[in-house]
Amino acid sequence: MREAGRIVARAHQAMREAIRPGVSTAELDRIAETVIRDHGATPAFLNYPKLNAPNFPASITASINDELVHGIPSPNRILKDGDIISLDTGCHYQGFVGDAAFTAAVGDVPAAVRRLLDVTERALYVGIEASALPNDVRGVALAIQTFVERQGYSVAREYTGHGVGRAMHEDPQVPNWWPRGSKRRRGWENVPLQVGMTYALEPMVIAGRNDLRELADGWTVVTTDGSLCAHFEHTIAITDGQPVILTLP
């Protein structure tokens, strides 16, 4: 899993270097897939199945501005100065999965937009710091939610972090929020953290309301009020000490 994570990190670095006004999301997808395959791995997102939708057609998701997650790359989606783009990718390597995401500014963006990105990335590290024994999934979720809401933003409630290992999505689900005083929420089980557990933490932070809708393509999720949103993710491992980030170069 550590090597799978490193491959994902290399794909991220290659995409970061290519982000600029005028580049298409299809080109970013090509770059990431090339890095993944050149390192002996296969894209985990390509042809990923979903009920009542076509299989996902690309190796990355590329979500621009008010698109929260699952944006489909296209040669017709051209980045413009002032955009923000969330890029998520994963790979299979020797039977294991790496999964991570980041949001980047395209050219110059206002200070308020930079703050949204900074707070979202910091929320990821708040969740990572909380991912230590003897905490539980609820404690991690509340740590992220409390931090984000104190900064004046909202968190996406329908989409969560998740266990990852031999498959892209495994138990447990690791939400970015939790109803106060509740031990369960819509099937989310409050499981204690255990040494050896591996999961992907991915705060999704919205500048406005956390109302979302899915577009007709069956994948892309956007904010209903057009608010900007950001998304950062790392795969981590729980140890008997500090958590280990597996998706670093």
N, C-alpha and C positions, 0 to 999 in steps of 0.2 A: 504493500500500500504506500509506503514511503516513496518508492521509485515511481509508482503511478502518479503520486502527487507532484513529484518533481517534473514529470513530463507535462502535466497540466500547467504548472508554474512557468515552464519554458514557453508553452503555447501562449500564455497570458502575456509574457514579456514581448514576444514577437508581435502580438496584436497591439500592445501599448505603443510600440515603436512605429506602428503603421497608422495610428489614429491621427487624422488630420482632416480639415475640410476638403471635400472632393473625393474621398475614398468611399467605396461602397461597402455595405455590410457583407455582400457576397465575397468581396476580396478578403475581408477579415476572416470569414469562414474558411476560405481556401488556405490562408496562412496558418490558421490553427490546425486544420486537418493535416497539412503537410508536416508540421512539427510533430504531431502525434504519431503519424505513420513512420516518419523518419527515425523515431526512437523505438520502433518495434511494438507500438501499441495500436489499438483501434479506437475510433471515436465512440463514446458511450451514448451520445445523443442521436447519432445518425440512425434513422429508421426506428426510433423509440416509439412503441405503440401507445395509443390512447383510445379509450372507448369513444365511439361516435365521432372520430376525427381521423384524417389520414395519418399514417406514421410520420414522425417528425423528419423533415427532408434535409437536415443540415447537421454539421458537427458542432455548431455553437448556437446559442440563442443570442440575439442581438436586439435589445430593447431600447428604444430612443425616447427620451423626454418623459411623456406621460405613460409610456409602456412599462409596466412593472416587471413582467417576466415573459419568457417564451416567445419573444419576437422572432420571426422567421427571416433569415438573411435573404437578400435579394440584390441583383445588380442594379435595381431601380431605387434602392434605398441609399441615397447619397448623403453623407454627413455634411453638415453645414456649421460654420462658425457660430458658437453659442449653444450648440446641442450638448446634451449629455447622453452617454450610451452605456448601458449595462451589458456586459459580455460574460456569459456563463458557458463553461465547457467541462467535459469529463472524458476519461479514457479508461479502457480495459487494458491491463498489463499483467500477463501471466496469471490470469484468473482473479485479479483484484482491481478495484476501482479507485480512481482519484476524481474529485469533484470540487470546483471552486469558481468564484465569480468576483467581478469588480465593476465599479462604475467610474468612468473617466469623462472629463470635460473635453470638448472639441474646440480648440482655439480658446478665445477669451470668453469667460462667463462672469456674470455679476458675483459680488461677494456673497450674496444670499444663497446662490446656487453652490458655490464652493463650500459654504457652511453645511448645506444639506449633505454633500458628499462626505465631508469630514465627520459629521455626527454619525452617519451611517457606518463608516469604517470604524469609528470608535465604539459603536454599539456592538460590532462583531467582537472586538477585543474585550469588551465588558462581559459578553457571553462566554468567551474563552476563559477569562479569569474565573468566572463562576463555575466552570466545568471541572471541578475538583472535589474529591471526597471530603466530607460526607454529604455533598449536595445531591439534589435530585433534579429531574427534568423540569418540574414546576419552578424550582429555584432559579434555574438557568433562564427560563422564559420570563420570569418576573424581573430578573436583573436587567435583561434587555429592554423590556417594556418600560420599566421605571426610568431608566436612563433616557430613552428616546422621548417619552412624554414630558419629562422635565425640560427637554430642549425645545418643546413647543411643536413637535411633530407627532404623527400617528404611525402605527405599525400595521402592516397588512395582516389580517387575521385568518384569511382562508388558506394561506400558503405557509409552509413550515419548513424548518430544518428536518433532517431525517437521518436515520442510521444508514451507513454505507459500508460495504465490505466486498463481498463477492458479487453483489448486485448493486445497482444504482440506488434503489430505494428499499431500505430495510427498516425494521423496528430498531429503536423507538422513534416516533415523531417528536421533534423538538420545536415547539411553537416559539414565536417571538412575543407572546402575551399569554396571560392566564387570568381567568376571572378570580377576583380576590376571594379568598376563603374557600375556594373549590378545589377538590382533589381530582376531578375529572372534567373533561369538556369535549363533547361530541366524539367520544371514543379515544381521546388522548389519555393515555395512562401515565400517571405520575410515578415513573419507575425510579428507583435509586440509581445513581451512577455507580459503575463497577469498573474495576481495573480491567483493561483490555477492550472496553467498549469503544467503538469508533463511530463518529457521526459527523455530518456536515451541518455546521451552524450557518445560517444565512439570513441575517436581519434585512428586511425589506421596509424601507422607511419612506413615508409619503409626506409631502409638504402641506397637503390639505387633508380632506376627509379620507377615511380608509374605505370608501365605497368603490367597488371594482366591477368591471364587466369584461366578458370575453368576446373578442371579435369573431366575425363570420368564418375566419380561417380555422377556427376550432382550437387555436393555441394561444394567440397573443392576448395578454391581459392588460387592460388599461384602467386608469383612474376615471371614474365617471365625471368628475368635475374638471378634468384636464390638468390636475396638479402634477408637478414634477415628482419623480420618485427615484430612489437609488437602492442598490443591492450589492452587498459584499458577502463573500462566503469563503470559508476554509473547511477542509476536512481535518478533524483532530482525533487524537487518541487519548483516552483517560488512563492515567497511571496512578501509582500510589503517592506521587508527588504532584508536580505541575503538569497540566495537559500539554501534549506535544502536537504542534501544528505539522501536518503531513503534506500540505500543499505549498511548500516554500521551495525556491530553487536549491 
